[in-house]
């Protein structure tokens, strides 16, 4: 019974760690995309209606 409990604890810990890594990677990717869009804006000082849409990242 102790072996089963320890194996379940390890599995739960591994799933939790994987979830944290996936979530962190997702947040980092969104931050980088926002930074790239901000860096690509050539006419950010103009009113929003007059701006060209941002370039797409391939």
C-alpha distance matrix in Angstrom:
0.0 3.8 5.4 5.2 6.3 8.7 10.0 10.7 12.4 14.4 15.5 16.6 18.5 20.1 21.3 22.7 24.5 26.0 27.2 28.9 30.6 31.8 33.2 34.9 36.5 37.8 39.3 40.9 42.4 43.9 45.4 46.9 48.4 50.0 51.4 52.9 54.5 56.0 57.3 58.9 60.9 64.5 66.2 63.8 66.7 68.2 67.4 64.3 66.5 68.5 65.6 64.7 61.1 58.8 58.4 55.3 53.0 52.5
3.8 0.0 3.8 5.5 5.1 6.2 8.6 9.9 10.5 12.4 14.3 15.4 16.5 18.4 20.1 21.1 22.5 24.4 25.8 27.1 28.7 30.4 31.7 33.0 34.7 36.3 37.7 39.1 40.8 42.4 43.6 45.1 46.9 48.3 49.5 51.1 52.9 54.2 55.4 57.3 59.3 62.9 64.6 62.1 65.0 66.7 66.0 63.1 65.4 67.3 64.4 63.5 59.9 57.5 57.1 54.2 51.7 51.4
5.4 3.8 0.0 3.8 5.4 5.1 6.1 8.6 9.8 10.6 12.3 14.2 15.3 16.5 18.4 19.9 21.0 22.5 24.4 25.9 27.0 28.6 30.3 31.6 33.0 34.7 36.3 37.5 39.0 40.9 42.2 43.5 45.2 46.9 48.0 49.4 51.3 52.8 53.8 55.5 57.7 61.3 63.1 60.8 63.8 65.5 64.9 61.9 64.2 66.0 62.9 61.9 58.3 55.8 55.2 52.2 49.6 49.0
5.2 5.5 3.8 0.0 3.8 5.5 5.1 6.1 8.6 10.0 10.6 12.3 14.2 15.3 16.5 18.3 20.0 21.1 22.6 24.5 25.9 27.0 28.6 30.4 31.7 33.0 34.8 36.3 37.6 39.3 40.8 42.2 43.7 45.4 46.7 48.1 49.8 51.4 52.6 54.1 56.2 59.8 61.5 59.3 62.3 63.8 63.0 59.9 62.1 64.0 61.0 60.0 56.3 54.0 53.5 50.4 48.0 47.4
6.3 5.1 5.4 3.8 0.0 3.8 5.5 5.2 6.2 8.7 9.9 10.6 12.3 14.3 15.5 16.5 18.4 20.0 21.2 22.7 24.5 25.9 27.1 28.7 30.4 31.7 33.2 34.8 36.4 37.8 39.2 40.8 42.4 43.8 45.2 46.8 48.4 49.8 51.1 52.9 54.8 58.4 60.0 57.6 60.5 62.0 61.2 58.3 60.5 62.5 59.6 58.7 55.2 52.9 52.6 49.6 47.3 47.0
8.7 6.2 5.1 5.5 3.8 0.0 3.8 5.4 5.0 6.2 8.7 9.9 10.5 12.3 14.3 15.3 16.4 18.3 20.0 21.2 22.6 24.4 25.8 27.0 28.6 30.4 31.7 33.0 34.7 36.5 37.6 39.0 40.9 42.4 43.5 45.1 46.9 48.2 49.4 51.2 53.2 56.8 58.6 56.2 59.1 60.9 60.3 57.4 59.8 61.6 58.5 57.6 54.1 51.6 51.2 48.3 45.7 45.5
10.0 8.6 6.1 5.1 5.5 3.8 0.0 3.8 5.4 5.1 6.2 8.7 9.9 10.6 12.4 14.3 15.3 16.5 18.4 20.1 21.2 22.6 24.4 25.9 27.1 28.7 30.5 31.7 33.1 34.9 36.4 37.6 39.2 41.0 42.2 43.5 45.4 46.9 48.0 49.6 51.8 55.3 57.2 55.0 58.0 59.6 59.1 56.1 58.3 60.0 57.0 55.8 52.3 49.8 49.2 46.1 43.6 43.0
10.7 9.9 8.6 6.1 5.2 5.4 3.8 0.0 3.8 5.4 5.0 6.1 8.5 9.8 10.6 12.2 14.2 15.3 16.5 18.5 20.1 21.1 22.5 24.4 25.8 27.1 28.7 30.4 31.7 33.2 34.8 36.3 37.7 39.3 40.8 42.2 43.8 45.4 46.7 48.2 50.2 53.8 55.5 53.2 56.2 57.6 56.9 53.8 56.0 57.9 55.0 54.0 50.4 48.1 47.7 44.6 42.3 42.0
12.4 10.5 9.8 8.6 6.2 5.0 5.4 3.8 0.0 3.8 5.5 5.2 6.1 8.6 10.0 10.6 12.3 14.3 15.4 16.6 18.5 20.1 21.2 22.6 24.4 25.9 27.2 28.7 30.5 31.9 33.2 34.8 36.5 37.9 39.1 40.8 42.5 43.8 45.1 46.9 48.8 52.4 54.1 51.6 54.5 56.2 55.5 52.6 55.0 56.8 53.9 53.1 49.5 47.1 46.9 44.0 41.6 41.6
14.4 12.4 10.6 10.0 8.7 6.2 5.1 5.4 3.8 0.0 3.8 5.5 5.1 6.1 8.6 9.8 10.5 12.2 14.2 15.4 16.5 18.3 19.9 21.1 22.5 24.3 25.9 27.0 28.6 30.5 31.7 32.9 34.7 36.4 37.5 38.9 40.9 42.2 43.3 45.1 47.2 50.7 52.6 50.3 53.3 55.0 54.6 51.7 54.1 55.7 52.6 51.6 48.1 45.5 45.0 42.1 39.6 39.3
15.5 14.3 12.3 10.6 9.9 8.7 6.2 5.0 5.5 3.8 0.0 3.8 5.4 5.1 6.2 8.6 9.9 10.6 12.3 14.3 15.4 16.5 18.3 20.0 21.2 22.6 24.5 25.9 27.1 28.8 30.5 31.7 33.2 34.9 36.3 37.6 39.3 40.9 42.1 43.6 45.7 49.3 51.1 48.9 52.0 53.5 53.0 49.9 52.1 53.8 50.8 49.6 46.1 43.6 43.1 40.0 37.6 37.2
16.6 15.4 14.2 12.3 10.6 9.9 8.7 6.1 5.2 5.5 3.8 0.0 3.8 5.5 5.2 6.2 8.6 10.0 10.6 12.4 14.4 15.5 16.5 18.4 20.1 21.2 22.7 24.5 25.9 27.3 28.8 30.5 31.9 33.3 34.8 36.4 37.9 39.4 40.8 42.4 44.3 47.9 49.5 47.1 50.1 51.6 50.9 47.8 50.1 52.0 49.1 48.2 44.6 42.3 42.1 39.2 36.9 36.9
18.5 16.5 15.3 14.2 12.3 10.5 9.9 8.5 6.1 5.1 5.4 3.8 0.0 3.8 5.5 5.1 6.2 8.6 9.9 10.7 12.4 14.3 15.4 16.6 18.4 20.1 21.3 22.6 24.5 26.0 27.1 28.7 30.5 31.9 33.0 34.7 36.5 37.8 39.0 40.9 42.8 46.4 48.1 45.7 48.6 50.4 49.9 47.0 49.5 51.2 48.1 47.3 43.9 41.3 41.1 38.3 35.9 36.0
20.1 18.4 16.5 15.3 14.3 12.3 10.6 9.8 8.6 6.1 5.1 5.5 3.8 0.0 3.8 5.4 5.1 6.1 8.6 10.0 10.6 12.3 14.2 15.4 16.5 18.4 20.1 21.2 22.6 24.6 25.9 27.0 28.8 30.5 31.6 33.0 34.9 36.4 37.4 39.1 41.3 44.8 46.7 44.5 47.6 49.3 48.9 46.0 48.4 49.9 46.7 45.6 42.2 39.5 39.0 36.1 33.5 33.3
21.3 20.1 18.4 16.5 15.5 14.3 12.4 10.6 10.0 8.6 6.2 5.2 5.5 3.8 0.0 3.8 5.5 5.1 6.2 8.7 10.0 10.5 12.2 14.2 15.4 16.5 18.4 20.0 21.2 22.7 24.5 25.9 27.1 28.8 30.4 31.7 33.2 34.9 36.2 37.7 39.7 43.3 45.0 42.8 45.9 47.4 46.8 43.7 45.9 47.6 44.6 43.5 39.9 37.5 37.1 34.2 31.8 31.7
22.7 21.1 19.9 18.3 16.5 15.3 14.3 12.2 10.6 9.8 8.6 6.2 5.1 5.4 3.8 0.0 3.8 5.5 5.1 6.3 8.8 10.0 10.6 12.3 14.3 15.5 16.7 18.4 20.1 21.4 22.7 24.5 26.0 27.3 28.8 30.5 32.0 33.3 34.8 36.5 38.3 42.0 43.5 41.1 44.0 45.6 45.0 42.1 44.5 46.3 43.3 42.5 39.1 36.6 36.5 33.8 31.6 31.9
24.5 22.5 21.0 20.0 18.4 16.4 15.3 14.2 12.3 10.5 9.9 8.6 6.2 5.1 5.5 3.8 0.0 3.8 5.4 5.2 6.3 8.7 9.9 10.6 12.3 14.3 15.5 16.6 18.5 20.2 21.2 22.6 24.5 26.0 27.0 28.7 30.6 31.8 32.9 34.8 36.8 40.4 42.2 39.9 42.9 44.7 44.4 41.6 44.1 45.6 42.5 41.6 38.2 35.5 35.2 32.6 30.0 30.3
26.0 24.4 22.5 21.1 20.0 18.3 16.5 15.3 14.3 12.2 10.6 10.0 8.6 6.1 5.1 5.5 3.8 0.0 3.8 5.5 5.2 6.2 8.6 9.9 10.6 12.3 14.3 15.4 16.6 18.5 20.1 21.2 22.7 24.6 25.8 27.0 28.8 30.5 31.6 33.1 35.2 38.8 40.7 38.6 41.8 43.4 43.1 40.1 42.5 43.9 40.7 39.5 36.1 33.4 32.8 30.0 27.4 27.4
27.2 25.8 24.4 22.6 21.2 20.0 18.4 16.5 15.4 14.2 12.3 10.6 9.9 8.6 6.2 5.1 5.4 3.8 0.0 3.8 5.5 5.2 6.1 8.5 9.9 10.6 12.3 14.2 15.4 16.7 18.4 20.1 21.3 22.8 24.4 25.9 27.3 28.9 30.4 31.9 33.7 37.4 39.0 36.7 39.8 41.2 40.7 37.6 40.0 41.6 38.6 37.7 34.1 31.7 31.5 28.8 26.6 26.9
28.9 27.1 25.9 24.5 22.7 21.2 20.1 18.5 16.6 15.4 14.3 12.4 10.7 10.0 8.7 6.3 5.2 5.5 3.8 0.0 3.8 5.5 5.2 6.1 8.5 9.9 10.6 12.2 14.2 15.5 16.5 18.3 20.1 21.3 22.5 24.4 26.0 27.1 28.5 30.4 32.2 35.8 37.5 35.0 38.0 39.7 39.3 36.5 39.1 40.7 37.6 36.9 33.6 30.9 30.9 28.5 26.2 27.0
30.6 28.7 27.0 25.9 24.5 22.6 21.2 20.1 18.5 16.5 15.4 14.4 12.4 10.6 10.0 8.8 6.3 5.2 5.5 3.8 0.0 3.8 5.5 5.1 6.1 8.6 10.0 10.5 12.3 14.4 15.4 16.5 18.4 20.1 21.0 22.5 24.5 25.9 26.8 28.6 30.8 34.3 36.2 34.1 37.2 39.0 38.9 36.1 38.7 39.9 36.6 35.7 32.3 29.5 29.1 26.5 23.9 24.4
31.8 30.4 28.6 27.0 25.9 24.4 22.6 21.1 20.1 18.3 16.5 15.5 14.3 12.3 10.5 10.0 8.7 6.2 5.2 5.5 3.8 0.0 3.8 5.5 5.2 6.2 8.7 10.0 10.6 12.5 14.4 15.4 16.6 18.6 20.1 21.2 22.8 24.6 25.8 27.1 29.2 32.8 34.7 32.6 35.9 37.4 37.1 34.1 36.4 37.8 34.5 33.4 29.9 27.2 26.8 24.0 21.6 22.0
33.2 31.7 30.3 28.6 27.1 25.8 24.4 22.5 21.2 19.9 18.3 16.5 15.4 14.2 12.2 10.6 9.9 8.6 6.1 5.2 5.5 3.8 0.0 3.8 5.5 5.1 6.3 8.7 10.0 10.8 12.5 14.4 15.6 16.8 18.5 20.1 21.4 22.9 24.5 26.1 27.7 31.5 33.0 30.6 33.7 35.2 34.7 31.8 34.3 35.8 32.7 32.0 28.5 26.0 26.1 23.7 21.7 22.6
34.9 33.0 31.6 30.4 28.7 27.0 25.9 24.4 22.6 21.1 20.0 18.4 16.6 15.4 14.2 12.3 10.6 9.9 8.5 6.1 5.1 5.5 3.8 0.0 3.8 5.4 5.2 6.2 8.6 10.0 10.6 12.3 14.3 15.5 16.5 18.4 20.2 21.2 22.5 24.5 26.3 29.9 31.6 29.3 32.3 34.1 34.0 31.3 34.1 35.3 32.1 31.4 28.2 25.4 25.4 23.3 21.0 22.2
36.5 34.7 33.0 31.7 30.4 28.6 27.1 25.8 24.4 22.5 21.2 20.1 18.4 16.5 15.4 14.3 12.3 10.6 9.9 8.5 6.1 5.2 5.5 3.8 0.0 3.8 5.5 5.1 6.2 8.7 9.9 10.6 12.3 14.3 15.3 16.5 18.5 20.1 21.0 22.6 24.8 28.3 30.3 28.4 31.6 33.3 33.4 30.6 33.2 34.2 30.8 29.7 26.4 23.5 23.0 20.6 18.0 18.8
37.8 36.3 34.7 33.0 31.7 30.4 28.7 27.1 25.9 24.3 22.6 21.2 20.1 18.4 16.5 15.5 14.3 12.3 10.6 9.9 8.6 6.2 5.1 5.4 3.8 0.0 3.8 5.5 5.2 6.3 8.7 10.0 10.7 12.5 14.3 15.5 16.8 18.6 20.1 21.3 23.2 26.9 28.6 26.5 29.8 31.2 30.9 28.0 30.3 31.6 28.4 27.3 23.9 21.2 21.1 18.6 16.6 17.6
39.3 37.7 36.3 34.8 33.2 31.7 30.5 28.7 27.2 25.9 24.5 22.7 21.3 20.1 18.4 16.7 15.5 14.3 12.3 10.6 10.0 8.7 6.3 5.2 5.5 3.8 0.0 3.8 5.5 5.2 6.2 8.7 10.0 10.7 12.3 14.3 15.5 16.7 18.4 20.2 21.7 25.4 26.9 24.5 27.5 29.2 29.0 26.2 28.9 30.2 27.1 26.5 23.3 20.6 21.0 19.1 17.3 19.1
40.9 39.1 37.5 36.3 34.8 33.0 31.7 30.4 28.7 27.0 25.9 24.5 22.6 21.2 20.0 18.4 16.6 15.4 14.2 12.2 10.5 10.0 8.7 6.2 5.1 5.5 3.8 0.0 3.8 5.5 5.1 6.2 8.6 9.9 10.5 12.3 14.3 15.4 16.4 18.4 20.4 23.9 25.8 23.7 26.8 28.8 29.0 26.5 29.3 30.2 26.8 26.0 23.0 19.9 19.9 18.2 15.9 17.6
42.4 40.8 39.0 37.6 36.4 34.7 33.1 31.7 30.5 28.6 27.1 25.9 24.5 22.6 21.2 20.1 18.5 16.6 15.4 14.2 12.3 10.6 10.0 8.6 6.2 5.2 5.5 3.8 0.0 3.8 5.4 5.1 6.2 8.7 9.8 10.5 12.4 14.3 15.3 16.5 18.8 22.3 24.3 22.6 26.0 27.5 27.8 25.0 27.5 28.3 24.8 23.6 20.4 17.3 17.0 14.8 12.5 14.0
43.9 42.4 40.9 39.3 37.8 36.5 34.9 33.2 31.9 30.5 28.8 27.3 26.0 24.6 22.7 21.4 20.2 18.5 16.7 15.5 14.4 12.5 10.8 10.0 8.7 6.3 5.2 5.5 3.8 0.0 3.8 5.5 5.1 6.2 8.6 9.9 10.7 12.4 14.3 15.5 17.0 20.7 22.3 20.2 23.5 24.9 24.8 21.9 24.5 25.6 22.3 21.4 18.2 15.5 15.9 14.1 12.6 14.9
45.4 43.6 42.2 40.8 39.2 37.6 36.4 34.8 33.2 31.7 30.5 28.8 27.1 25.9 24.5 22.7 21.2 20.1 18.4 16.5 15.4 14.4 12.5 10.6 9.9 8.7 6.2 5.1 5.4 3.8 0.0 3.8 5.5 5.2 6.2 8.6 10.0 10.6 12.3 14.3 15.8 19.4 21.0 18.7 21.8 23.7 24.0 21.6 24.5 25.3 22.0 21.6 18.8 15.8 16.5 15.4 13.9 16.6
46.9 45.1 43.5 42.2 40.8 39.0 37.6 36.3 34.8 32.9 31.7 30.5 28.7 27.0 25.9 24.5 22.6 21.2 20.1 18.3 16.5 15.4 14.4 12.3 10.6 10.0 8.7 6.2 5.1 5.5 3.8 0.0 3.8 5.4 5.0 6.1 8.6 9.8 10.4 12.2 14.5 17.9 20.1 18.4 21.7 23.6 24.3 22.0 24.8 25.1 21.6 20.6 18.0 14.5 14.4 13.3 11.2 13.8
48.4 46.9 45.2 43.7 42.4 40.9 39.2 37.7 36.5 34.7 33.2 31.9 30.5 28.8 27.1 26.0 24.5 22.7 21.3 20.1 18.4 16.6 15.6 14.3 12.3 10.7 10.0 8.6 6.2 5.1 5.5 3.8 0.0 3.8 5.4 5.1 6.2 8.6 9.9 10.6 12.7 16.2 18.2 16.7 20.2 21.6 22.1 19.5 21.9 22.3 18.8 17.6 14.6 11.3 11.3 10.0 8.5 11.4
50.0 48.3 46.9 45.4 43.8 42.4 41.0 39.3 37.9 36.4 34.9 33.3 31.9 30.5 28.8 27.3 26.0 24.6 22.8 21.3 20.1 18.6 16.8 15.5 14.3 12.5 10.7 9.9 8.7 6.2 5.2 5.4 3.8 0.0 3.8 5.5 5.2 6.2 8.7 10.0 11.0 14.8 16.2 14.1 17.4 19.0 19.3 16.8 19.7 20.3 16.9 16.4 13.8 10.9 12.0 11.7 11.2 14.6
51.4 49.5 48.0 46.7 45.2 43.5 42.2 40.8 39.1 37.5 36.3 34.8 33.0 31.6 30.4 28.8 27.0 25.8 24.4 22.5 21.0 20.1 18.5 16.5 15.3 14.3 12.3 10.5 9.8 8.6 6.2 5.0 5.4 3.8 0.0 3.8 5.5 5.1 6.1 8.7 10.3 13.6 15.6 13.6 16.8 19.0 20.0 18.1 21.1 21.2 17.7 17.3 15.2 11.9 12.7 12.9 11.9 15.3
52.9 51.1 49.4 48.1 46.8 45.1 43.5 42.2 40.8 38.9 37.6 36.4 34.7 33.0 31.7 30.5 28.7 27.0 25.9 24.4 22.5 21.2 20.1 18.4 16.5 15.5 14.3 12.3 10.5 9.9 8.6 6.1 5.1 5.5 3.8 0.0 3.8 5.4 5.0 6.2 8.8 12.0 14.5 13.5 17.0 18.8 20.0 18.0 20.7 20.3 16.5 15.4 13.3 9.6 9.5 9.8 8.6 12.0
54.5 52.9 51.3 49.8 48.4 46.9 45.4 43.8 42.5 40.9 39.3 37.9 36.5 34.9 33.2 32.0 30.6 28.8 27.3 26.0 24.5 22.8 21.4 20.2 18.5 16.8 15.5 14.3 12.4 10.7 10.0 8.6 6.2 5.2 5.5 3.8 0.0 3.8 5.5 5.2 6.5 10.2 12.0 10.8 14.5 15.7 16.7 14.4 16.9 16.8 13.1 12.1 9.9 6.4 7.6 8.5 8.9 12.6
56.0 54.2 52.8 51.4 49.8 48.2 46.9 45.4 43.8 42.2 40.9 39.4 37.8 36.4 34.9 33.3 31.8 30.5 28.9 27.1 25.9 24.6 22.9 21.2 20.1 18.6 16.7 15.4 14.3 12.4 10.6 9.8 8.6 6.2 5.1 5.4 3.8 0.0 3.8 5.5 5.5 9.0 10.5 8.6 11.9 13.9 15.2 13.6 16.7 16.4 12.9 12.9 11.6 8.7 10.5 12.1 12.5 16.2
57.3 55.4 53.8 52.6 51.1 49.4 48.0 46.7 45.1 43.3 42.1 40.8 39.0 37.4 36.2 34.8 32.9 31.6 30.4 28.5 26.8 25.8 24.5 22.5 21.0 20.1 18.4 16.4 15.3 14.3 12.3 10.4 9.9 8.7 6.1 5.0 5.5 3.8 0.0 3.8 5.6 8.1 10.7 9.8 13.0 15.3 17.3 16.1 19.0 18.0 14.4 13.9 13.1 9.8 10.5 12.4 12.2 15.7
58.9 57.3 55.5 54.1 52.9 51.2 49.6 48.2 46.9 45.1 43.6 42.4 40.9 39.1 37.7 36.5 34.8 33.1 31.9 30.4 28.6 27.1 26.1 24.5 22.6 21.3 20.2 18.4 16.5 15.5 14.3 12.2 10.6 10.0 8.7 6.2 5.2 5.5 3.8 0.0 3.8 6.1 9.1 9.3 12.8 14.3 16.3 14.9 17.2 15.8 12.1 10.9 10.2 6.9 7.1 9.7 10.3 13.7
60.9 59.3 57.7 56.2 54.8 53.2 51.8 50.2 48.8 47.2 45.7 44.3 42.8 41.3 39.7 38.3 36.8 35.2 33.7 32.2 30.8 29.2 27.7 26.3 24.8 23.2 21.7 20.4 18.8 17.0 15.8 14.5 12.7 11.0 10.3 8.8 6.5 5.5 5.6 3.8 0.0 3.8 5.7 5.6 9.2 10.5 12.5 11.4 13.9 12.5 8.9 8.6 8.7 6.5 8.5 11.6 13.0 16.6
64.5 62.9 61.3 59.8 58.4 56.8 55.3 53.8 52.4 50.7 49.3 47.9 46.4 44.8 43.3 42.0 40.4 38.8 37.4 35.8 34.3 32.8 31.5 29.9 28.3 26.9 25.4 23.9 22.3 20.7 19.4 17.9 16.2 14.8 13.6 12.0 10.2 9.0 8.1 6.1 3.8 0.0 3.8 6.0 8.5 9.6 12.5 12.4 14.4 12.0 9.0 8.8 10.3 8.9 10.4 13.9 15.5 18.7
66.2 64.6 63.1 61.5 60.0 58.6 57.2 55.5 54.1 52.6 51.1 49.5 48.1 46.7 45.0 43.5 42.2 40.7 39.0 37.5 36.2 34.7 33.0 31.6 30.3 28.6 26.9 25.8 24.3 22.3 21.0 20.1 18.2 16.2 15.6 14.5 12.0 10.5 10.7 9.1 5.7 3.8 0.0 3.8 5.5 5.9 9.0 9.5 11.4 9.0 6.5 7.9 10.1 10.0 12.4 16.0 18.1 21.4
63.8 62.1 60.8 59.3 57.6 56.2 55.0 53.2 51.6 50.3 48.9 47.1 45.7 44.5 42.8 41.1 39.9 38.6 36.7 35.0 34.1 32.6 30.6 29.3 28.4 26.5 24.5 23.7 22.6 20.2 18.7 18.4 16.7 14.1 13.6 13.5 10.8 8.6 9.8 9.3 5.6 6.0 3.8 0.0 3.8 5.5 7.7 8.0 11.0 9.7 7.3 9.4 10.6 10.2 13.2 16.4 18.2 21.8
66.7 65.0 63.8 62.3 60.5 59.1 58.0 56.2 54.5 53.3 52.0 50.1 48.6 47.6 45.9 44.0 42.9 41.8 39.8 38.0 37.2 35.9 33.7 32.3 31.6 29.8 27.5 26.8 26.0 23.5 21.8 21.7 20.2 17.4 16.8 17.0 14.5 11.9 13.0 12.8 9.2 8.5 5.5 3.8 0.0 3.8 6.7 8.6 11.4 10.0 8.9 11.8 13.7 13.9 16.8 20.1 22.0 25.6
68.2 66.7 65.5 63.8 62.0 60.9 59.6 57.6 56.2 55.0 53.5 51.6 50.4 49.3 47.4 45.6 44.7 43.4 41.2 39.7 39.0 37.4 35.2 34.1 33.3 31.2 29.2 28.8 27.5 24.9 23.7 23.6 21.6 19.0 19.0 18.8 15.7 13.9 15.3 14.3 10.5 9.6 5.9 5.5 3.8 0.0 3.8 6.4 8.2 6.5 6.5 9.9 12.4 13.6 16.7 20.0 22.5 25.9
67.4 66.0 64.9 63.0 61.2 60.3 59.1 56.9 55.5 54.6 53.0 50.9 49.9 48.9 46.8 45.0 44.4 43.1 40.7 39.3 38.9 37.1 34.7 34.0 33.4 30.9 29.0 29.0 27.8 24.8 24.0 24.3 22.1 19.3 20.0 20.0 16.7 15.2 17.3 16.3 12.5 12.5 9.0 7.7 6.7 3.8 0.0 3.8 5.6 5.7 6.8 10.5 12.4 14.2 17.7 20.6 23.4 26.8
64.3 63.1 61.9 59.9 58.3 57.4 56.1 53.8 52.6 51.7 49.9 47.8 47.0 46.0 43.7 42.1 41.6 40.1 37.6 36.5 36.1 34.1 31.8 31.3 30.6 28.0 26.2 26.5 25.0 21.9 21.6 22.0 19.5 16.8 18.1 18.0 14.4 13.6 16.1 14.9 11.4 12.4 9.5 8.0 8.6 6.4 3.8 0.0 3.8 5.5 5.5 8.7 9.6 11.7 15.4 17.8 20.7 24.0
66.5 65.4 64.2 62.1 60.5 59.8 58.3 56.0 55.0 54.1 52.1 50.1 49.5 48.4 45.9 44.5 44.1 42.5 40.0 39.1 38.7 36.4 34.3 34.1 33.2 30.3 28.9 29.3 27.5 24.5 24.5 24.8 21.9 19.7 21.1 20.7 16.9 16.7 19.0 17.2 13.9 14.4 11.4 11.0 11.4 8.2 5.6 3.8 0.0 3.8 5.7 8.5 9.9 12.9 16.3 18.7 22.0 25.0
68.5 67.3 66.0 64.0 62.5 61.6 60.0 57.9 56.8 55.7 53.8 52.0 51.2 49.9 47.6 46.3 45.6 43.9 41.6 40.7 39.9 37.8 35.8 35.3 34.2 31.6 30.2 30.2 28.3 25.6 25.3 25.1 22.3 20.3 21.2 20.3 16.8 16.4 18.0 15.8 12.5 12.0 9.0 9.7 10.0 6.5 5.7 5.5 3.8 0.0 3.8 6.7 9.5 12.3 15.3 18.3 21.6 24.5
65.6 64.4 62.9 61.0 59.6 58.5 57.0 55.0 53.9 52.6 50.8 49.1 48.1 46.7 44.6 43.3 42.5 40.7 38.6 37.6 36.6 34.5 32.7 32.1 30.8 28.4 27.1 26.8 24.8 22.3 22.0 21.6 18.8 16.9 17.7 16.5 13.1 12.9 14.4 12.1 8.9 9.0 6.5 7.3 8.9 6.5 6.8 5.5 5.7 3.8 0.0 3.8 6.4 8.7 11.8 14.9 17.9 21.0
64.7 63.5 61.9 60.0 58.7 57.6 55.8 54.0 53.1 51.6 49.6 48.2 47.3 45.6 43.5 42.5 41.6 39.5 37.7 36.9 35.7 33.4 32.0 31.4 29.7 27.3 26.5 26.0 23.6 21.4 21.6 20.6 17.6 16.4 17.3 15.4 12.1 12.9 13.9 10.9 8.6 8.8 7.9 9.4 11.8 9.9 10.5 8.7 8.5 6.7 3.8 0.0 3.8 6.4 8.8 11.9 15.2 18.0
61.1 59.9 58.3 56.3 55.2 54.1 52.3 50.4 49.5 48.1 46.1 44.6 43.9 42.2 39.9 39.1 38.2 36.1 34.1 33.6 32.3 29.9 28.5 28.2 26.4 23.9 23.3 23.0 20.4 18.2 18.8 18.0 14.6 13.8 15.2 13.3 9.9 11.6 13.1 10.2 8.7 10.3 10.1 10.6 13.7 12.4 12.4 9.6 9.9 9.5 6.4 3.8 0.0 3.8 6.6 9.0 12.4 15.2
58.8 57.5 55.8 54.0 52.9 51.6 49.8 48.1 47.1 45.5 43.6 42.3 41.3 39.5 37.5 36.6 35.5 33.4 31.7 30.9 29.5 27.2 26.0 25.4 23.5 21.2 20.6 19.9 17.3 15.5 15.8 14.5 11.3 10.9 11.9 9.6 6.4 8.7 9.8 6.9 6.5 8.9 10.0 10.2 13.9 13.6 14.2 11.7 12.9 12.3 8.7 6.4 3.8 0.0 3.8 6.5 9.3 12.6
58.4 57.1 55.2 53.5 52.6 51.2 49.2 47.7 46.9 45.0 43.1 42.1 41.1 39.0 37.1 36.5 35.2 32.8 31.5 30.9 29.1 26.8 26.1 25.4 23.0 21.1 21.0 19.9 17.0 15.9 16.5 14.4 11.3 12.0 12.7 9.5 7.6 10.5 10.5 7.1 8.5 10.4 12.4 13.2 16.8 16.7 17.7 15.4 16.3 15.3 11.8 8.8 6.6 3.8 0.0 3.8 6.6 9.4
55.3 54.2 52.2 50.4 49.6 48.3 46.1 44.6 44.0 42.1 40.0 39.2 38.3 36.1 34.2 33.8 32.6 30.0 28.8 28.5 26.5 24.0 23.7 23.3 20.6 18.6 19.1 18.2 14.8 14.1 15.4 13.3 10.0 11.7 12.9 9.8 8.5 12.1 12.4 9.7 11.6 13.9 16.0 16.4 20.1 20.0 20.6 17.8 18.7 18.3 14.9 11.9 9.0 6.5 3.8 0.0 3.8 6.3
53.0 51.7 49.6 48.0 47.3 45.7 43.6 42.3 41.6 39.6 37.6 36.9 35.9 33.5 31.8 31.6 30.0 27.4 26.6 26.2 23.9 21.6 21.7 21.0 18.0 16.6 17.3 15.9 12.5 12.6 13.9 11.2 8.5 11.2 11.9 8.6 8.9 12.5 12.2 10.3 13.0 15.5 18.1 18.2 22.0 22.5 23.4 20.7 22.0 21.6 17.9 15.2 12.4 9.3 6.6 3.8 0.0 3.8
52.5 51.4 49.0 47.4 47.0 45.5 43.0 42.0 41.6 39.3 37.2 36.9 36.0 33.3 31.7 31.9 30.3 27.4 26.9 27.0 24.4 22.0 22.6 22.2 18.8 17.6 19.1 17.6 14.0 14.9 16.6 13.8 11.4 14.6 15.3 12.0 12.6 16.2 15.7 13.7 16.6 18.7 21.4 21.8 25.6 25.9 26.8 24.0 25.0 24.5 21.0 18.0 15.2 12.6 9.4 6.3 3.8 0.0
